[in-house]
Structure formats: structure tokens, C-alpha cells
Amino acid sequence: MSIVDNAVYVDGYRTADPENLDETYFILRQRQGMAWIGLYRPDAEELRSVAEEFDLNHLAVEDALAGHQRAKLEHYGETLFLVLRPARYLDHLEKVEFGEIHVFRGADFVVTVRRAESPDLARVRHRMESQPAFLALGPDAVLYAILDQVVDEYEPVVAGLENDVDEIEDDLFAADPGVSRRIYELSRQVIMFQRATAPLIGILQSLMGERPDHQPLPELQDHYRDVLDHVLRLSERIAAFRALLQNALAVNAALVAQRQNDEMRLLTESSIAQNEQVKRISSWAAILFAPTLIGTIYGMNFRSMPELDWVFGYPMALGLMIGMGVALYWTFKRNKWI
């Protein structure tokens, strides 16, 4: 069922647990208290029933039915429409999961439309019911409690992201080929988290008295201010995470370029060394080729060859072999091939 909890409060005490919305409306008019209706993924008929009873703006109702809204605060006459983006950190996936909650606040009612498991509004209700004097302050007190719960549940998310950032800083110099992808994915998570939390600053400032015709009681001013301080600290830490990840991405790019340069240098040195070996081998091959050529020519079985019948022909051939070898050796040595 989409109705998670449904109660009417008078002077901070729970006086009725209606079985359906029609009964809630009747008891509320009868006792002149405050209705707190909690819905989870309601259908259009249920939400329109609430809208007709409390005269909710049709644009806000459409937003609540459609979902996928950014965090925002809108005023429609005496009714306030608040959208929050709660979050929780999934440690096994190292990922932030975002939810969505819509809150309608009027003079004598609070209607919450939740579209995710987070935040735990049952905890908020139990906490408020244990403080009837505070709950007696009315819908603004309930609104504060919801905001406080959402912001409190941001703390584990910040802790998880901080741990991931620390791990990335450790992996930067470990030559992990997947660190670039992890930095990008974590940066995306941080940006999405920043989009969920950043609007809360303006929302809380507006709730603390931007409208002179509706300002919360002094008792609530301090509580709203406490939540605002909490959000400001969260925003600073998230901004620091984003800056660290940007620096990490730049450092990683520099390290990758340096490793590529080192690899190119090693390849170049290896190529130069191979060229030197090729030069040496080619030089000795040329030196050995000269006497081999002469010996091969004079080893042919021909009768008419130059100097074949000369008595000094053999010494001349040996001398020619040695002379050509020495000349080639000197030439290559001069050119530093050997």
C-alpha cells in the first residue's frame, strides 16, 4: 500500500490512526489538529485525493507524480512544496544511490511522497512523537525534522566518498591502468552529490525567513540554522573532494605522459643499441667479405686468369686480402662503426 503512515496530531500528541484518507480528512476537520500523511509511490488517484482536500497546486502535484525533480523549494500561496534528494552510500558497489522525496506543507498538514528507501521517515516520526512539545510547534517542526534526517544521512555518504578519494590518491603512483576510469566515475558521483546538496543552502535560508509573511517560530529558527551549518560544512567537504579529484586527474595525466616518455626513451635507447650492433655486424661482414671475394674469384677453375702463372701471384692475392681487410677495418673504425 502507498499509505505508509497516517495520523492526526493535536498539541503534539497522536490522537488518531485513520484507516484511510477520507477518515483522516474528517478527523482533522473535527479536531482542528495537524495531519501527517506519509505516502510511498502513490498512484494518481491517491495523490489527487490529497490535492483536492488540501488545495495543492496542480503543477506541484504533477511534479510529485512524475518524479525525477531537482532539489527545490516552491511557494504556492500558503502551501509550500519541497523536493529533496536523499542519498545513501552503497559500500559493496562504491556508489552513491540517490532517492527523491516530495513534501507538501500547509497550515495544518504535512504530506510526504517518498520514491526511494531513503530517508527513513519512520525514524523521523518516532523521534517527533517522543517530543510532543516540539511536535506541537506544527508542520514547520515536521519539515525541520525531515530536513535534519536527510542531511544526517548525508554523513555516511561523505565518509564513503572520502575513503574512495583516499584510495585513489594511494593508487595514483601505483601505475594502475584503471585509475583514470575510477577517478572519472568518482568525480561523476561527487558532482551528482553536489547537485543534491547545494540547493539546500538556499532552501534553508528561505525557510529561515525570506518571506516576511511566514517566518518560523524562534524555537525553530535555531534548529534550521543548525541544519544550515551542517549543510555548509558538507558543501565545503564536497567541494574539496571535487578539487582533489580534478588535481588527481591532472596528476594522473602527467604520470601517464611521464611513463609514456620513459617507455619511448627506453625504446629509443634500445633502437640505438640495436643500430650499433647492426653496424658492428655489418662492418665485420664487409671486412670478411673482401678476402672471401678474392679467394672465391681465384678459386675458379679457369685457365686464363690474371697473374695465374706469376710466381708472386699467390702472395699478391694474400696481400690484397689483408690490405683490403685492413683498409675496411680502418675506415669503419674511423667512422666508429666498430
C-alpha positions as CSV (number, residue, x, y, z in Angstrom):
1,M,0.0,0.0,0.0
2,S,1.2,3.5,-0.7
3,I,0.0,4.9,2.6
4,V,2.9,4.1,4.9
5,D,1.7,6.1,7.9
6,N,-1.3,8.3,8.5
7,A,-2.1,10.2,11.7
8,V,-3.7,13.2,13.2
9,Y,-1.9,15.1,16.0
10,V,-3.4,17.6,18.5
11,D,-1.0,19.6,20.7
12,G,1.9,17.3,19.7
13,Y,0.1,14.0,20.6
14,R,-1.1,11.4,18.2
15,T,-4.8,11.2,18.7
16,A,-6.0,9.1,15.7
17,D,-4.8,6.5,13.3
18,P,-7.3,6.7,10.4
19,E,-7.7,3.7,8.2
20,N,-8.0,5.7,5.0
21,L,-7.5,9.2,3.8
22,D,-11.2,10.2,3.9
23,E,-11.2,9.4,7.6
24,T,-8.1,11.5,8.1
25,Y,-9.8,14.5,6.5
26,F,-12.9,14.1,8.7
27,I,-10.9,13.8,12.0
28,L,-8.6,16.7,11.0
29,R,-11.6,19.0,10.5
30,Q,-13.3,17.7,13.7
31,R,-10.3,18.1,16.0
32,Q,-8.5,21.0,14.4
33,G,-5.1,19.4,14.7
34,M,-2.4,18.6,12.3
35,A,-2.4,15.7,9.7
36,W,0.8,14.0,8.8
37,I,0.4,11.7,5.8
38,G,3.2,9.5,4.6
39,L,2.9,8.1,1.1
40,Y,5.3,5.7,-0.8
41,R,5.0,5.8,-4.6
42,P,1.3,6.8,-4.5
43,D,-0.9,6.4,-7.6
44,A,-2.5,9.4,-9.3
45,E,-5.9,8.8,-7.6
46,E,-4.5,8.8,-4.1
47,L,-2.4,11.9,-4.7
48,R,-5.3,13.8,-6.3
49,S,-7.4,13.0,-3.3
50,V,-4.9,14.7,-1.1
51,A,-4.6,17.5,-3.6
52,E,-8.3,18.2,-3.6
53,E,-8.6,18.1,0.2
54,F,-5.7,20.4,0.9
55,D,-6.0,22.5,-2.3
56,L,-2.5,21.6,-3.6
57,N,-1.2,23.3,-6.7
58,H,-1.7,21.1,-9.8
59,L,1.9,21.8,-11.0
60,A,3.4,20.6,-7.7
61,V,1.2,17.5,-7.9
62,E,2.3,16.8,-11.4
63,D,5.9,17.1,-10.3
64,A,5.3,14.7,-7.4
65,L,3.7,12.2,-9.7
66,A,6.3,12.4,-12.4
67,G,9.4,12.4,-10.1
68,H,12.9,13.0,-11.3
69,Q,12.9,16.5,-9.9
70,R,15.9,18.6,-8.7
71,A,16.0,19.7,-5.1
72,K,13.9,22.9,-4.8
73,L,11.5,24.9,-2.7
74,E,8.4,26.5,-4.2
75,H,5.6,28.5,-2.6
76,Y,2.0,28.2,-3.7
77,G,0.1,30.6,-1.5
78,E,0.0,29.2,2.0
79,T,1.3,25.8,0.8
80,L,5.0,25.0,0.5
81,F,6.3,22.4,-1.9
82,L,9.8,21.0,-1.1
83,V,11.8,18.4,-3.1
84,L,14.8,16.8,-1.5
85,R,17.3,14.3,-2.9
86,P,18.3,12.0,-0.2
87,A,21.3,9.7,-0.7
88,R,23.0,6.6,0.7
89,Y,26.4,5.1,0.0
90,L,26.5,1.5,-1.3
91,D,29.8,0.3,0.0
92,H,29.9,-3.0,-2.0
93,L,29.4,-1.1,-5.2
94,E,31.4,2.1,-4.1
95,K,28.5,4.1,-5.5
96,V,26.1,6.7,-4.3
97,E,22.4,5.9,-4.7
98,F,20.0,8.9,-4.8
99,G,16.4,9.0,-3.8
100,E,13.7,11.6,-4.0
101,I,11.1,12.9,-1.5
102,H,8.4,15.4,-2.1
103,V,7.0,17.4,0.9
104,F,3.8,19.4,0.9
105,R,3.5,21.6,4.0
106,G,0.4,23.6,4.8
107,A,-1.0,25.4,7.9
108,D,-2.4,22.1,9.3
109,F,-0.9,19.3,7.3
110,V,2.3,17.7,6.1
111,V,2.2,15.2,3.2
112,T,5.3,13.3,2.2
113,V,5.7,11.5,-1.1
114,R,8.7,9.1,-1.0
115,R,10.1,7.4,-4.0
116,A,13.1,5.5,-2.5
117,E,14.0,3.6,0.6
118,S,15.9,6.6,1.9
119,P,15.3,8.6,4.1
120,D,13.8,6.6,6.9
121,L,10.8,8.8,7.7
122,A,9.5,6.3,10.3
123,R,12.5,7.3,12.4
124,V,11.6,10.9,11.9
125,R,8.0,10.3,13.0
126,H,9.1,8.3,16.1
127,R,11.6,11.0,17.1
128,M,8.9,13.7,16.8
129,E,6.3,11.7,18.6
130,S,8.7,11.3,21.5
131,Q,8.9,15.1,21.8
132,P,5.3,16.2,21.8
133,A,6.1,19.7,22.9
134,F,8.3,20.2,19.9
135,L,5.8,18.5,17.6
136,A,3.2,20.9,18.9
137,L,5.0,23.6,17.0
138,G,3.2,22.4,13.9
139,P,4.1,21.5,10.3
140,D,7.3,23.6,10.3
141,A,8.7,21.4,13.1
142,V,7.9,18.3,11.0
143,L,9.6,20.0,8.0
144,Y,12.7,20.7,10.0
145,A,12.8,17.0,11.2
146,I,12.6,15.7,7.7
147,L,15.4,18.1,6.5
148,D,17.5,17.2,9.5
149,Q,17.1,13.4,8.8
150,V,18.0,13.9,5.1
151,V,21.1,15.9,6.0
152,D,22.2,13.4,8.7
153,E,22.0,10.6,6.2
154,Y,24.4,12.5,4.0
155,E,27.2,11.9,6.6
156,P,27.8,8.2,5.7
157,V,27.9,9.2,2.0
158,V,30.6,11.8,2.6
159,A,32.6,9.3,4.7
160,G,32.3,6.7,1.8
161,L,33.4,9.3,-0.8
162,E,36.3,10.4,1.4
163,N,37.5,6.9,1.7
164,D,37.3,6.4,-2.1
165,V,39.2,9.7,-2.7
166,D,42.0,8.5,-0.2
167,E,42.2,5.2,-2.1
168,I,42.6,7.0,-5.4
169,E,45.4,9.1,-4.0
170,D,47.2,5.9,-3.0
171,D,46.6,4.3,-6.4
172,L,47.9,7.3,-8.4
173,F,51.6,6.3,-8.1
174,A,50.9,2.5,-8.3
175,A,50.7,2.6,-12.1
176,D,47.2,1.2,-12.0
177,P,45.8,1.4,-15.6
178,G,42.2,1.6,-14.3
179,V,42.8,4.6,-12.0
180,S,41.7,7.1,-14.7
181,R,38.3,5.5,-15.1
182,R,37.8,5.3,-11.4
183,I,38.7,9.0,-11.0
184,Y,36.1,9.9,-13.7
185,E,33.4,7.7,-12.2
186,L,34.0,9.1,-8.7
187,S,34.0,12.6,-10.0
188,R,30.6,12.0,-11.5
189,Q,29.3,10.7,-8.2
190,V,30.7,13.8,-6.4
191,I,29.1,16.1,-8.9
192,M,25.7,14.4,-8.6
193,F,26.0,14.6,-4.8
194,Q,26.9,18.2,-5.0
195,R,23.8,18.9,-7.2
196,A,21.7,17.2,-4.5
197,T,23.1,19.1,-1.6
198,A,24.0,22.6,-2.9
199,P,20.3,23.8,-3.3
200,L,19.7,23.1,0.4
201,I,21.6,26.2,1.3
202,G,19.1,28.4,-0.5
203,I,16.2,26.3,0.7
204,L,17.1,26.6,4.3
205,Q,17.9,30.3,4.0
206,S,14.4,30.8,2.5
207,L,12.8,28.8,5.3
208,M,14.5,30.9,7.9
209,G,12.7,34.0,7.0
210,E,13.0,35.0,3.4
211,R,9.2,35.6,3.3
212,P,8.1,38.1,5.9
213,D,4.5,36.8,5.9
214,H,5.6,33.4,7.1
215,Q,8.6,33.1,9.4
216,P,9.2,30.0,11.6
217,L,8.9,30.4,15.3
218,P,12.1,31.4,17.2
219,E,12.4,27.9,18.6
220,L,12.6,26.6,15.0
221,Q,15.0,29.3,13.8
222,D,17.8,27.9,15.8
223,H,17.1,24.3,14.5
224,Y,17.0,25.5,10.9
225,R,20.3,27.4,11.5
226,D,21.9,24.2,12.9
227,V,20.9,22.2,9.8
228,L,22.2,25.1,7.6
229,D,25.6,25.0,9.3
230,H,25.7,21.2,8.8
231,V,24.9,21.7,5.1
232,L,27.6,24.4,4.7
233,R,30.2,22.0,6.2
234,L,29.0,19.3,3.8
235,S,29.3,21.6,0.9
236,E,32.8,22.6,1.8
237,R,33.9,19.0,2.0
238,I,32.2,18.1,-1.3
239,A,33.9,21.0,-3.0
240,A,37.2,19.8,-1.6
241,F,36.6,16.3,-2.9
242,R,35.9,17.7,-6.4
243,A,39.0,19.8,-6.3
244,L,41.1,16.8,-5.1
245,L,39.7,14.6,-7.9
246,Q,40.4,17.3,-10.5
247,N,44.0,17.5,-9.2
248,A,44.2,13.7,-9.2
249,L,43.1,13.6,-12.8
250,A,45.7,16.2,-13.8
251,V,48.5,14.4,-11.8
252,N,47.4,11.0,-13.3
253,A,47.6,12.5,-16.8
254,A,51.1,13.8,-16.1
255,L,52.2,10.5,-14.7
256,V,50.8,8.6,-17.7
257,A,52.7,11.1,-20.0
258,Q,55.9,10.6,-18.0
259,R,55.6,6.8,-18.2
260,Q,55.0,7.0,-21.9
261,N,58.0,9.3,-22.3
262,D,60.1,6.8,-20.2
263,E,58.9,4.0,-22.4
264,M,59.7,5.9,-25.6
265,R,63.2,6.7,-24.2
266,L,63.8,3.1,-23.4
267,L,62.6,2.1,-26.9
268,T,64.8,4.8,-28.4
269,E,67.8,3.6,-26.4
270,S,67.1,0.0,-27.4
271,S,66.8,1.0,-31.0
272,I,70.1,2.9,-30.9
273,A,71.8,-0.1,-29.2
274,Q,70.4,-2.4,-31.9
275,N,71.7,0.0,-34.6
276,E,75.1,-0.1,-33.1
277,Q,75.1,-3.9,-33.1
278,V,73.9,-3.9,-36.7
279,K,76.8,-1.5,-37.6
280,R,79.3,-3.8,-35.9
281,I,78.0,-6.9,-37.6
282,S,77.8,-5.2,-41.0
283,S,81.4,-3.9,-40.6
284,W,82.8,-7.3,-39.8
285,A,80.8,-8.9,-42.5
286,A,82.2,-6.4,-45.0
287,I,85.8,-6.9,-43.7
288,L,85.4,-10.7,-44.1
289,F,83.6,-10.3,-47.4
290,A,86.7,-8.7,-49.2
291,P,89.1,-11.7,-48.7
292,T,86.3,-14.1,-49.3
293,L,85.6,-12.4,-52.7
294,I,89.2,-12.6,-53.8
295,G,89.6,-16.2,-52.6
296,T,86.4,-17.1,-54.4
297,I,87.5,-15.5,-57.7
298,Y,90.9,-17.2,-57.7
299,G,89.3,-20.4,-56.7
300,M,87.5,-20.7,-60.1
301,N,88.7,-23.4,-62.5
302,F,89.7,-21.2,-65.4
303,R,93.0,-21.5,-67.3
304,S,93.3,-17.8,-68.3
305,M,93.2,-15.6,-65.3
306,P,95.4,-12.5,-64.4
307,E,98.6,-13.4,-62.7
308,L,97.7,-17.1,-62.6
309,D,101.1,-18.2,-63.8
310,W,103.0,-15.5,-62.0
311,V,105.3,-16.7,-59.2
312,F,104.2,-13.9,-56.9
313,G,100.6,-14.3,-57.7
314,Y,99.7,-16.2,-54.6
315,P,101.5,-13.7,-52.2
316,M,99.8,-10.9,-54.1
317,A,96.4,-12.4,-53.6
318,L,97.1,-12.9,-49.8
319,G,98.4,-9.3,-49.6
320,L,95.4,-8.0,-51.4
321,M,93.1,-9.8,-49.0
322,I,94.9,-8.5,-45.9
323,G,95.2,-5.0,-47.4
324,M,91.5,-4.7,-48.2
325,G,90.6,-6.1,-44.7
326,V,92.9,-3.6,-43.0
327,A,91.6,-0.7,-45.2
328,L,88.0,-1.6,-44.4
329,Y,88.8,-2.0,-40.7
330,W,90.4,1.4,-40.6
331,T,87.5,3.0,-42.4
332,F,84.9,1.5,-40.1
333,K,87.0,2.2,-37.0
334,R,87.3,5.9,-38.1
335,N,83.5,6.1,-38.5
336,K,83.1,4.5,-35.1
337,W,81.2,1.5,-36.5
338,I,83.4,-0.8,-34.6
